[in-house]
């Protein structure tokens, strides 16, 4: 089993970041099937060998039981350790009920000596709420930790943990019911209300099944997750802790700061979710996200030359889809993934928006969105086929941890949405009938899941830890307001917004990874950072 008083020495390899699933309390479901909160975290990992000779633990911390990294990441990499740790379901009132989290430790490669590093970087969140891709996913061997190689080469150990309820954790809160409901809705023509009703029935069935297994959803929240990570940090006992958190995992990192201020030496928040702010995610906000992409196209000479008046064309295409939905044939896999068949997909305006927003999660497909809109405007409906197949329907083959997303959203985020609506009473007048209907359905689902509204994470003081915020100006779910509200909670923060970048910029931008390494290595916590201007994203529009 793992030694628990000193850090472990390890090594790793990574998978292609473009295959990572990411998200953030996405209030979309595929096909606007529902404005479901799906929050995922880009997750990449490896496996290792422990050469330390640590002493017995002084405190009564839980031990980490060694596991085979082949099961975690589909390879047996050198200098990497994998294991499971058992923790209380409720940290405040521990009893016989427990959860189990997978832990992967990838060691520094700066010296390749047998001495453990004194510095660790925590990657919290794993698959994240809704995310399917924590440990246990069939990764390609040698792919898993490539993007962390510069951090490891600089002398940092990387600690990656699936969040409770996601990925390889036990119990997991995936909902095959919602995936099946989406597939059924996609192959038949339904009204938006019928789709919402179908999703409602699916998530209710999933919640009932989970309760039948005696799993209390109310304990799957940010507070308990932060307690999980703090316990793991105590167990491993590094001299110095930093964190690199992406998407919803940024909420966990902030929660750790609330519970134990300045526990981290450095914090990097990539595509941050504000811990104390939540604006409803609507059809209108999605249209605004697409328009941000098209605005950058119009401001970039070569893109504008290829796709003139593309924002105007987008409005025309949306109007057409509203009045007479598009029809396109797409190929989908059968339930056994052994054959593919053609189905006729009816693309209403809400379906079209959802297809485009889902594609915008992949930073490299962002530049294809103006092309698709241009082709649709010219009557070439087949342009939707690849987007619908690759970025929209195919994702439904993965079982998302929808119950985890809803538990966190209902317990923590709905109160923030309600606060926003109270402060902006006129905002609902700008919402479409579809947005209002989805918000009403969301409230009904929260009532059925009955997880309560007890959010124990409150920000009453500014966080003092030196922090770097990374964000893309084309992120489909993180707005400028989200970035600003997150930064306002820190007294020592540098914010970098990259033009032409979408969600999870660390995994998409080599320039950003260099800036992040420089930030982690900086010695003076009070000196503002001078970082390079990154143009990885905007160059793709040229």
Secondary structure, 3 states (H helix, E strand, C coil): CCCCCCCCCCCCCECCHHHCCCCCCEECCHHHCCCCEEECCCCCCCCCCCCCCCCCCCCCCCCEEEECHHHHHCCCCCCEEEEEEEEECCCCCCCCCEEEEEEEEECCCCCCCCCCCCEEEEECCCCCCECCCCCCCCCCCCEECHHHHHHHHCCCEEEEECCCCCCCCECCCCCHHHHHHHHHHHCCCCCHHHHHHHHHHHHHHHHHHHHHCCCCHHHCCHHHHHHHHHHHHHHHCCCEEEEEEECCHHHHHHHHHHHCCCCCCEEEEECCCCCCCCCCCCHHHHHHHHHHHHHHHHHCHHHHHHCCCHHHHHHHHHHHHHHCCEEEEEEEECCCCCCEEEEEEEECHHHHHHHHHHHCCCCCCHHHHHHHHHHHHCCCCCHHHHHHHHHHHHHHHCCCCHHHHHHHHHHHHHHHHHHHHHHCCCHHHHCCHHHHHHHHHHHHHHHHHCCCCCCCCCCCCCECCEEEEEEECCCCCCCHHHHHHHHCCECCEEEEEECCCCCCHHHCCHHHHHHHHHHHHCCCCCCCCCCCCCCCCHHHHC
